[in-house]
């Protein structure tokens, strides 16, 4: 017998938990899209009442109580909400055994042999796209509850063939345009809503670390341009600040995506919203996407363009089925983006099968030497349930060793008494051991913190130009220095080593420092903030390191030159000590000419100045604006080319 709610309809609850980032949280877009689809069928719309979606993690226990008389519980499962979703379902089943619990989403495993033994509280799991599958389940629920012939589902008793993919996207109503998303969430004054947004679905690539292609198959399908332009108008009217574009390859449909970018620009100029548009750019980024990115950049919508690399080692790229553009072409691209004032960032994955310490360091050196590349970001190799990398034969072939690790949720708000989420990360393969992985990790941390984020970037360039000391030797020497010295570098290195060892032992990668703000930080950003917090200490530590470097390499730079070089390096960094609108310093050497035009270093009394990139009196907000919000736009440093210069006199 069906339990009906006060409206006389069958009660359907649903969950799509997420994390809060800077008082913002995602709309439950996946669940809302499914509900929008089934509500267009009259019988289903009149038979079911869809309650508000559970999204706030700190309300889990209230959510459980609300399900005491729920007939159906729909759970949208992702790596960032898997544990809390399982807890919800398990507890609901205890208080409401007759509730039909349905799991769907990317984290539902295709390799599901033991799923219902491990999760007996789940009744049905959905594989693949869910719109038609959910419609068929609800229709069966009304009539006979015989789910045995529904494609795309699995129960403890059977696993059916996949449901054919949706070919007609015109049949998919927008949960934005019909305002369903607002009906499904509790509005809160202090919370801004992030709009997840699809303009196409599918991915033609088969990278083994990714479940995008395997999840939706390879053929790409796209929504009509008319519908997308209407949704952009809706985002503006509803003052949606942030659009998280869920496409695997935005920019791949050049003409259509240009029209989307133009509409976004027009809407931002007219209404002030959206404020940020974050796409996953086409894997083979080319000059074709520069005009698209320029439309977004000109009105401040663009965070940065991703120039995906993942690895520069050919063996590794072959193993992960990832083809990269040649690096000389890549470098030309970065120059084009730089000329057009479009920020870029590049991604490297640490722990890919086939990688070695040598290949990893060489790849990072190549990227770090290309001064046209924006920030470099390094991620752990996470093994997702439905990625080809998780297939038994693949794991065996490359002798992949994994650990279960608390999910890294950088920049998310610290949650009290929260249920921990997990991911599996690689800690060893037949090409590297755990100790070698740790060596890669420390080198990657140094490249990100000291080079990409600018603390020693100019100084390392000086030693390369003047003494032919390459980046690998430079930063390996820095590592030696941190081990044998007492400095802020060695103090930070101890923290990072402890953090790393904890991480690779399964304790997780969420770094918290109460002095920096109530969020989890990427370790390289936290290190940068701590190292740059005291200008004098940083200057002294750099000086001591350079003396160590010069002794080791039997070279000698006059101390007045070293001191001026350090002064110039720190001048280029955005630091809290300088709060004036204009930052100005006088130097004794022609550093700008030396670094930008490769001119001979000589004594020359020069005053440099530039407009301070971040002026913020609140120290925590300064951290956010400089290195979190400002990382992709390089608010943490300025390049020598952008300095204003005034030659005072020759020395």
FENRA-V891842 format. One record per run of one state. SS is the DSSP state (hx for helix, st for strand, lp for the rest). FROM is the first residue (numbers start at 1). TO is the last residue. If there is no record, write none. Layout:
ss->SS from->FROM to->TO
ss->SS from->FROM to->TO
//
This chain:
ss->lp from->1 to->3
ss->st from->4 to->4
ss->lp from->5 to->9
ss->st from->10 to->18
ss->lp from->19 to->20
ss->st from->21 to->21
ss->lp from->22 to->23
ss->st from->24 to->26
ss->lp from->27 to->28
ss->hx from->29 to->39
ss->lp from->40 to->41
ss->hx from->42 to->47
ss->st from->48 to->50
ss->lp from->51 to->53
ss->st from->54 to->56
ss->hx from->57 to->66
ss->lp from->67 to->71
ss->st from->72 to->76
ss->lp from->77 to->81
ss->hx from->82 to->95
ss->lp from->96 to->99
ss->st from->100 to->104
ss->lp from->105 to->114
ss->hx from->115 to->118
ss->lp from->119 to->123
ss->st from->124 to->126
ss->lp from->127 to->130
ss->hx from->131 to->143
ss->lp from->144 to->152
ss->st from->153 to->154
ss->lp from->155 to->158
ss->st from->159 to->159
ss->lp from->160 to->168
ss->hx from->169 to->171
ss->lp from->172 to->179
ss->hx from->180 to->183
ss->lp from->184 to->191
ss->st from->192 to->197
ss->lp from->198 to->199
ss->st from->200 to->201
ss->lp from->202 to->211
ss->hx from->212 to->216
ss->lp from->217 to->220
ss->st from->221 to->222
ss->lp from->223 to->224
ss->hx from->225 to->237
ss->lp from->238 to->241
ss->st from->242 to->245
ss->lp from->246 to->249
ss->st from->250 to->250
ss->lp from->251 to->253
ss->hx from->254 to->271
ss->lp from->272 to->275
ss->st from->276 to->278
ss->lp from->279 to->280
ss->st from->281 to->281
ss->lp from->282 to->286
ss->hx from->287 to->297
ss->lp from->298 to->301
ss->st from->302 to->302
ss->lp from->303 to->304
ss->st from->305 to->306
ss->lp from->307 to->309
ss->st from->310 to->310
ss->lp from->311 to->313
ss->hx from->314 to->319
ss->lp from->320 to->326
ss->hx from->327 to->339
ss->lp from->340 to->343
ss->st from->344 to->350
ss->lp from->351 to->356
ss->hx from->357 to->369
ss->lp from->370 to->374
ss->st from->375 to->380
ss->lp from->381 to->381
ss->st from->382 to->382
ss->lp from->383 to->387
ss->hx from->388 to->390
ss->lp from->391 to->391
ss->hx from->392 to->397
ss->lp from->398 to->400
ss->st from->401 to->406
ss->lp from->407 to->412
ss->st from->413 to->413
ss->lp from->414 to->421
ss->st from->422 to->429
ss->lp from->430 to->431
ss->st from->432 to->432
ss->lp from->433 to->433
ss->hx from->434 to->452
ss->lp from->453 to->456
ss->hx from->457 to->467
ss->lp from->468 to->470
ss->hx from->471 to->484
ss->lp from->485 to->487
ss->hx from->488 to->507
ss->lp from->508 to->510
ss->st from->511 to->511
ss->lp from->512 to->518
ss->st from->519 to->519
ss->lp from->520 to->520
ss->st from->521 to->521
ss->lp from->522 to->522
ss->hx from->523 to->531
ss->lp from->532 to->534
ss->hx from->535 to->553
ss->lp from->554 to->558
ss->hx from->559 to->571
ss->lp from->572 to->572
ss->st from->573 to->573
ss->lp from->574 to->581
ss->st from->582 to->589
ss->lp from->590 to->590
ss->hx from->591 to->597
ss->lp from->598 to->602
ss->st from->603 to->611
ss->lp from->612 to->618
ss->hx from->619 to->628
ss->lp from->629 to->636
ss->st from->637 to->637
ss->lp from->638 to->639
ss->hx from->640 to->642
ss->lp from->643 to->643
ss->st from->644 to->650
ss->lp from->651 to->651
//
